[in-house]
Amino acid sequence: MSEKLRSRTLVSRDLTVLKIVNKQLRDGKFQESTARCFFVDFHWRICYYILSKRQILLNKSMNKYKTWYNSIIENAKNRVIVGYVEKHHILPRSLGGEDNKENLVALTAREHFICHWLLIKIYTGESRSKMIYALNGMKRNGHCTKRYETKITSRVYENLKKEFSIVHSATMKGRDSWNKGQKEVRPDVLEKVKQAALNRKPQSKESRELQASKTRGQKRSPEQKAKMAAAMTGIKKGPMSDKEKLKRSKKLLGKPKPQGHTEKRLVTLAKQLEEGTHYSQQIKSCPHCGITASKGPYTRYHGDRCKLKP
């Protein structure tokens, strides 16, 4: 007798006995303690039956999706696609699948998307979370891919994004961002970033003006200034190299100063002199010869360049 039929038979029998027990309990022919034991046992039988039924339905549903998945894979193994194809891992790599010929199959972009859609219905628990990540990445396009561009329904998209946000939130909870407080030092990555910046199309005049208009006239708060100062503390700014000086000189050679440049410069100098922040008013004492001088002469003749430096 199958487990399903056995559970159904036991519940049917218990329902019949339950009617007899209730009648005898009302007539005073049945002890209350014995009846209580029966009801507890009956309750557990009902719970077992319901859970068994749910599990059977769940397994049946998952088997349906697995059958569809296997059908696509078997069909793909026995054909040759002319044109654009995508390689798919039959057993996903995140679940232990290997990167070999037996675990790879060539699919169309549409089939690849559907297979990953089926995988989130086949697996449960942590494995399903990994499949949600994989399905979420199926709509990412690049210069080497031609993803399945047919629009999926809004309901499917909404459900996918909701589940992905829950899974991703649980995964990242308590973890710092991968690049927080870190600086990229890999030469190959830095070179790629540099080449991407060099090959980027220059901004249009309208785009630059729009970007500048958003920050024009804004003033930094004392908190922002303090944060910027703390971030730059300890970072040495080396002297400009001769190559950089020559580069800037050639770039500005023959270009007239913008209108109003001289007037603005004079206003700024007057303001600095009034506030006492002009470089000529910053007096420093040389630790080697003891002479005090303003910032310009001090930088030129004293400090590390002092003749009396041992």
GICORVEN-V996253 format. One record per residue. N is the residue number from 1. RES is the residue in one letter. SS is DSSP state (A for helix, B for strand, O for the rest). PHI is phi in whole degrees, -180 to 180 (none if undefined). PSI is psi as a letter, one per 30 degrees, with the letter a starting at -180 (none if undefined). Layout:
# GICORVEN-V996253
N/RES/SS/PHI/PSI
N/RES/SS/PHI/PSI
This chain:
# GICORVEN-V996253
1/M/O/none/k
2/S/O/-70/l
3/E/A/-63/e
4/K/A/-65/e
5/L/A/-67/e
6/R/A/-63/e
7/S/A/-63/e
8/R/A/-65/e
9/T/A/-66/e
10/L/A/-64/e
11/V/A/-67/e
12/S/A/-63/e
13/R/A/-65/e
14/D/A/-66/e
15/L/A/-64/e
16/T/A/-65/e
17/V/A/-65/e
18/L/A/-61/e
19/K/A/-63/e
20/I/A/-67/e
21/V/A/-64/e
22/N/A/-60/e
23/K/A/-66/e
24/Q/A/-68/e
25/L/A/-68/e
26/R/A/-67/e
27/D/O/-84/f
28/G/O/78/g
29/K/O/-97/g
30/F/O/-135/k
31/Q/O/-70/k
32/E/A/-66/e
33/S/A/-63/e
34/T/A/-64/e
35/A/A/-64/e
36/R/A/-63/e
37/C/A/-61/e
38/F/A/-66/e
39/F/A/-65/e
40/V/A/-63/e
41/D/A/-63/e
42/F/A/-65/e
43/H/A/-61/e
44/W/A/-67/e
45/R/A/-65/e
46/I/A/-64/e
47/C/A/-61/e
48/Y/A/-62/e
49/Y/A/-65/e
50/I/A/-65/e
51/L/A/-64/e
52/S/A/-63/e
53/K/A/-65/e
54/R/A/-63/e
55/Q/A/-64/e
56/I/A/-63/e
57/L/A/-65/e
58/L/A/-63/e
59/N/A/-63/e
60/K/A/-64/e
61/S/A/-66/e
62/M/A/-66/e
63/N/A/-64/e
64/K/A/-63/e
65/Y/A/-67/e
66/K/A/-67/e
67/T/A/-64/e
68/W/A/-63/e
69/Y/A/-62/e
70/N/A/-63/e
71/S/A/-64/e
72/I/A/-65/e
73/I/A/-65/e
74/E/A/-64/e
75/N/A/-65/e
76/A/A/-71/f
77/K/A/-70/f
78/N/O/-107/h
79/R/O/-152/l
80/V/O/-126/k
81/I/O/-94/k
82/V/O/-99/k
83/G/O/116/a
84/Y/O/-73/k
85/V/O/-135/l
86/E/B/-131/k
87/K/B/-82/k
88/H/B/-124/k
89/H/B/-84/j
90/I/O/-59/e
91/L/O/-99/j
92/P/O/-52/k
93/R/A/-63/e
94/S/A/-68/f
95/L/A/-108/g
96/G/O/104/g
97/G/O/-68/k
98/E/O/-95/l
99/D/O/-96/h
100/N/O/-124/l
101/K/A/-63/e
102/E/A/-68/f
103/N/A/-104/g
104/L/B/-116/k
105/V/B/-145/k
106/A/B/-90/k
107/L/B/-125/l
108/T/O/-72/l
109/A/A/-61/e
110/R/A/-68/e
111/E/A/-63/e
112/H/A/-61/e
113/F/A/-64/e
114/I/A/-65/e
115/C/A/-62/e
116/H/A/-69/f
117/W/A/-67/e
118/L/A/-69/e
119/L/A/-63/e
120/I/A/-74/f
121/K/A/-92/f
122/I/A/-83/e
123/Y/O/-94/l
124/T/O/-131/l
125/G/A/66/b
126/E/A/-66/e
127/S/A/-63/e
128/R/A/-66/e
129/S/A/-60/e
130/K/A/-65/e
131/M/A/-70/e
132/I/A/-65/e
133/Y/A/-60/e
134/A/A/-65/e
135/L/A/-66/e
136/N/A/-63/f
137/G/A/-83/f
138/M/A/-70/f
139/K/A/-95/g
140/R/O/-81/k
141/N/O/-111/l
142/G/O/-148/a
143/H/O/-71/f
144/C/O/-109/g
145/T/O/-126/l
146/K/O/-129/i
147/R/O/-67/l
148/Y/O/-65/j
149/E/O/-98/f
150/T/O/-63/k
151/K/O/-69/k
152/I/O/-86/l
153/T/O/-68/l
154/S/A/-64/e
155/R/A/-67/e
156/V/A/-65/e
157/Y/A/-62/e
158/E/A/-63/e
159/N/A/-62/e
160/L/A/-63/e
161/K/A/-67/e
162/K/A/-64/e
163/E/A/-66/e
164/F/A/-64/e
165/S/A/-64/e
166/I/A/-67/e
167/V/A/-65/e
168/H/A/-68/e
169/S/A/-64/e
170/A/A/-67/e
171/T/A/-70/e
172/M/A/-91/f
173/K/O/-62/k
174/G/O/83/g
175/R/O/-106/k
176/D/O/-79/l
177/S/O/-59/k
178/W/O/-60/e
179/N/O/-109/g
180/K/O/-72/j
181/G/O/73/g
182/Q/O/-115/l
183/K/O/-126/k
184/E/O/-68/k
185/V/O/-123/f
186/R/O/-70/k
187/P/A/-60/e
188/D/A/-67/e
189/V/A/-67/e
190/L/A/-62/e
191/E/A/-68/e
192/K/A/-64/e
193/V/A/-63/e
194/K/A/-64/e
195/Q/A/-65/e
196/A/A/-64/e
197/A/A/-70/e
198/L/A/-69/e
199/N/O/-89/f
200/R/O/-72/k
201/K/O/-66/k
202/P/O/-66/k
203/Q/O/-69/k
204/S/O/-73/l
205/K/A/-62/e
206/E/A/-66/e
207/S/A/-67/e
208/R/A/-65/e
209/E/A/-67/e
210/L/A/-64/e
211/Q/A/-66/e
212/A/A/-70/e
213/S/A/-67/f
214/K/A/-74/f
215/T/A/-114/f
216/R/O/-67/k
217/G/O/87/f
218/Q/O/-77/k
219/K/O/-119/k
220/R/O/-76/k
221/S/O/-76/l
222/P/A/-57/e
223/E/A/-66/e
224/Q/A/-63/e
225/K/A/-63/e
226/A/A/-65/e
227/K/A/-64/e
228/M/A/-65/e
229/A/A/-66/e
230/A/A/-66/e
231/A/A/-68/e
232/M/A/-93/f
233/T/O/-65/k
234/G/O/90/f
235/I/O/-91/j
236/K/O/-85/k
237/K/O/-98/j
238/G/O/-70/l
239/P/O/-65/k
240/M/O/-66/k
241/S/O/-73/l
242/D/A/-63/e
243/K/A/-65/e
244/E/A/-68/e
245/K/A/-60/e
246/L/A/-64/e
247/K/A/-63/e
248/R/A/-69/e
249/S/A/-63/e
250/K/A/-66/e
251/K/A/-68/e
252/L/A/-95/f
253/L/O/-63/k
254/G/O/82/f
255/K/O/-90/k
256/P/O/-71/l
257/K/O/-67/k
258/P/O/-62/l
259/Q/O/-62/k
260/G/O/86/g
261/H/A/-63/e
262/T/A/-63/e
263/E/A/-63/e
264/K/A/-64/e
265/R/A/-64/e
266/L/A/-66/e
267/V/A/-64/e
268/T/A/-65/e
269/L/A/-63/e
270/A/A/-63/e
271/K/A/-66/e
272/Q/A/-67/e
273/L/A/-65/e
274/E/A/-67/e
275/E/A/-85/f
276/G/O/78/g
277/T/O/-106/g
278/H/O/-68/k
279/Y/A/-60/f
280/S/A/-71/f
281/Q/A/-96/f
282/Q/O/-90/j
283/I/B/-95/k
284/K/B/-129/l
285/S/B/-110/k
286/C/O/-76/k
287/P/O/-73/f
288/H/O/-97/e
289/C/O/-109/f
290/G/O/81/g
291/I/O/-77/k
292/T/B/-99/k
293/A/B/-153/l
294/S/B/-73/l
295/K/A/-60/e
296/G/A/-63/e
297/P/A/-62/e
298/Y/A/-63/e
299/T/A/-65/e
300/R/A/-80/e
301/Y/A/-120/f
302/H/O/-125/a
303/G/A/69/b
304/D/A/-69/f
305/R/A/-99/g
306/C/O/-67/k
307/K/O/-66/f
308/L/O/-89/g
309/K/O/-67/k
310/P/O/-67/none
